[in-house]
Amino acid sequence: MRKFLSAAAAAGVAVCASNVQAQEIYAHAGTLGAGLGAAYSLSTWAGVHAEVEGFGLSHSVTVDENKYDGHLSLKQGGVYLDLFPFRNSGFRVTGGALINDDELRAHAVPNAQGNYKIGDDFVPAVGAAPSAVAKLPTVMPYIGLGYGHKPASKGFGFTFDIGAAYGRPHVDYNIPAIYSLFTSQDNILQAEQKVTREVEKYHWYPVVQLGISYRF
């Protein structure tokens, strides 16, 4: 993760340092979290920007009658190409790569009777809880629309992005071996498949970010 953040930060610094006349920095927040970035104009109709951002969020979900307490950790950045189709507008089309180390960790919570549901059976919570770890691909392609980062007069401005990144999450679901004493292997496999299918059906990561920029 340290190497990822260093590489993303270096990309942002490189964007800033490439040309003093086109230097821009910005701060933004949204579905990717809060972060910082830098932009560099290649011409009147094209530019690039790079950024790093992240946040953490605790959340509970219910899958197949089991409640799971989870924590989502987003640590990510990106490098993007901006195209400005209109000469006198900051509207742009943006494409690039979202680089992330996102992770969701969750564990099952016993129901009111002190049981977990595994497949078709309810089993007593006598050991460590069933748990899941979900991760997105390290690199995900991104496409979207936005406003800002266009060459203009110096000073403050604002940025806006809306789009989506694509990637299929990978899920590791673990049911401790002790629960094989209370239910069949078929039920254990069924529980694993249900959780995996529930998470892996989300292939698109929505992106909405709003920020403030300053051009030197």
C-alpha positions in Angstrom: 0.0 0.0 0.0 2.9 2.4 0.8 4.3 1.8 -2.7 0.8 2.5 -4.2 0.4 5.8 -2.4 4.0 6.8 -3.3 3.4 6.1 -6.9 0.1 7.9 -7.0 1.6 10.9 -5.2 4.5 11.0 -7.5 2.2 11.0 -10.5 0.4 14.0 -9.0 3.7 15.9 -8.4 4.9 15.1 -11.9 1.7 16.6 -13.4 2.2 19.8 -11.4 5.9 20.1 -12.2 5.6 19.5 -15.9 4.8 23.1 -16.8 4.6 26.0 -14.4 2.2 27.9 -16.6 -0.3 25.1 -16.5 0.0 24.1 -12.9 -3.2 23.4 -11.0 -3.9 21.7 -7.6 -7.3 20.7 -6.2 -9.0 19.1 -3.3 -12.2 17.1 -3.7 -14.6 14.7 -2.0 -17.3 12.2 -3.0 -17.8 8.5 -3.5 -14.1 7.9 -3.8 -13.5 9.7 -0.5 -11.6 12.9 0.1 -8.3 13.7 -1.5 -5.9 15.9 -3.3 -4.8 16.1 -7.0 -3.0 18.0 -9.6 -3.7 18.8 -13.3 -1.6 19.7 -16.3 -3.0 21.2 -19.6 -1.6 19.6 -22.8 -3.4 22.0 -25.1 -6.6 24.1 -25.2 -8.6 20.9 -25.7 -6.7 18.3 -23.7 -5.1 17.7 -20.3 -4.3 15.2 -17.7 -4.8 15.0 -14.0 -3.7 12.7 -11.1 -5.0 12.3 -7.6 -5.1 10.3 -4.4 -8.0 9.9 -2.0 -9.7 7.6 0.5 -11.9 7.1 3.5 -13.3 4.5 5.9 -16.8 3.5 6.7 -18.4 1.0 9.0 -21.7 -0.6 7.8 -24.0 -3.5 8.5 -25.7 -5.6 5.8 -27.9 -8.7 5.7 -27.3 -11.6 3.4 -29.4 -14.8 3.5 -30.8 -13.9 6.9 -27.3 -13.3 8.4 -26.4 -9.9 9.6 -22.8 -8.9 8.9 -20.9 -6.0 10.6 -18.3 -4.7 8.1 -15.7 -2.0 7.6 -15.0 -0.6 4.1 -11.5 0.9 3.6 -10.9 2.9 0.5 -7.3 3.8 -0.4 -7.0 4.8 -4.0 -5.8 7.2 -6.7 -6.0 7.7 -10.4 -4.5 9.0 -13.6 -6.8 10.5 -16.2 -6.9 12.1 -19.7 -9.3 15.0 -20.1 -10.8 16.1 -23.5 -12.6 19.4 -23.8 -15.0 19.3 -26.8 -16.2 22.9 -26.5 -13.7 25.8 -26.8 -15.3 28.1 -24.3 -16.5 25.6 -21.8 -14.9 23.6 -18.9 -17.1 20.6 -19.8 -14.9 17.6 -20.4 -14.9 13.8 -21.2 -12.5 11.9 -19.0 -11.1 8.5 -19.2 -8.3 6.7 -17.3 -7.4 4.3 -14.6 -8.6 4.1 -11.0 -5.8 2.5 -8.9 -6.9 1.2 -5.6 -6.3 -0.9 -2.5 -10.0 -1.0 -1.5 -11.1 -3.7 1.0 -14.3 -4.7 2.7 -14.0 -6.9 5.8 -17.2 -8.3 7.5 -18.2 -10.9 10.0 -21.5 -12.5 10.8 -23.4 -11.5 13.9 -25.5 -14.1 15.8 -29.2 -13.7 15.7 -31.5 -13.2 18.7 -31.3 -17.0 19.4 -27.5 -17.0 19.3 -27.3 -18.7 15.9 -25.8 -18.3 12.4 -27.6 -19.4 9.3 -25.4 -21.7 7.1 -27.2 -22.8 4.0 -30.5 -24.2 5.2 -29.5 -24.8 8.8 -29.3 -22.6 11.8 -26.2 -23.4 13.9 -25.1 -22.2 17.4 -22.5 -19.5 17.5 -19.9 -21.6 19.3 -16.7 -20.4 17.6 -15.2 -17.6 15.5 -17.8 -16.0 13.3 -18.1 -16.7 9.5 -16.3 -13.8 7.8 -15.7 -12.4 4.4 -13.0 -10.2 2.7 -13.9 -8.5 -0.6 -11.3 -6.7 -2.7 -11.6 -4.8 -6.0 -9.0 -5.2 -8.8 -5.9 -3.1 -8.3 -6.5 -1.2 -11.6 -10.0 -0.4 -12.9 -10.8 1.4 -16.2 -12.8 4.6 -15.7 -15.0 6.7 -18.0 -17.0 9.8 -17.1 -18.0 13.4 -17.7 -16.8 16.4 -15.7 -16.1 20.1 -15.4 -12.9 21.9 -14.6 -9.1 21.5 -15.1 -9.4 23.5 -18.4 -6.7 26.2 -19.1 -8.2 29.5 -17.9 -7.3 32.5 -15.9 -5.3 32.0 -12.7 -7.1 31.7 -9.4 -9.8 29.5 -7.8 -12.3 27.4 -9.6 -14.3 24.2 -9.0 -14.3 20.7 -10.4 -17.0 18.1 -10.8 -16.9 14.5 -12.0 -19.5 11.9 -12.6 -18.8 8.5 -14.1 -18.0 4.9 -13.2 -15.1 2.5 -12.9 -15.4 -1.2 -13.9 -14.0 -4.2 -12.1 -15.2 -7.5 -10.6 -14.6 -7.8 -6.9 -12.9 -10.9 -5.5 -14.4 -12.5 -2.3 -12.8 -14.8 0.2 -15.5 -16.2 2.5 -14.5 -18.3 5.5 -16.6 -20.6 7.7 -14.6 -21.9 10.6 -14.2 -25.7 10.6 -16.1 -26.2 13.9 -19.4 -25.5 12.1 -19.0 -28.7 10.1 -20.0 -30.5 13.3 -23.5 -28.8 13.1 -24.3 -28.8 9.4 -23.3 -30.5 6.1 -20.6 -29.6 3.7 -23.3 -28.8 1.1 -24.8 -26.2 3.4 -21.4 -24.7 4.0 -20.7 -24.5 0.2 -24.2 -23.0 -0.4 -23.5 -20.3 2.2 -20.2 -19.5 0.6 -21.7 -19.3 -2.9 -24.6 -17.0 -1.8 -22.2 -14.4 -0.2 -19.8 -14.6 -3.1 -22.6 -14.1 -5.7 -24.1 -11.2 -3.7 -20.8 -9.3 -3.7 -19.5 -10.2 -7.2 -22.6 -8.9 -8.9 -21.5 -5.4 -8.3 -19.2 -4.7 -11.3 -19.5 -0.9 -11.6 -18.2 1.5 -9.1 -20.1 4.8 -9.3 -18.0 8.0 -9.1 -19.3 11.4 -8.1 -16.7 14.0 -6.9 -16.9 17.7 -6.2 -13.9 19.9 -5.6 -12.1 23.3 -5.4 -9.1 24.0 -7.6 -6.4 26.7 -7.8 -4.5 27.4 -11.0 -1.1 29.2 -10.7 
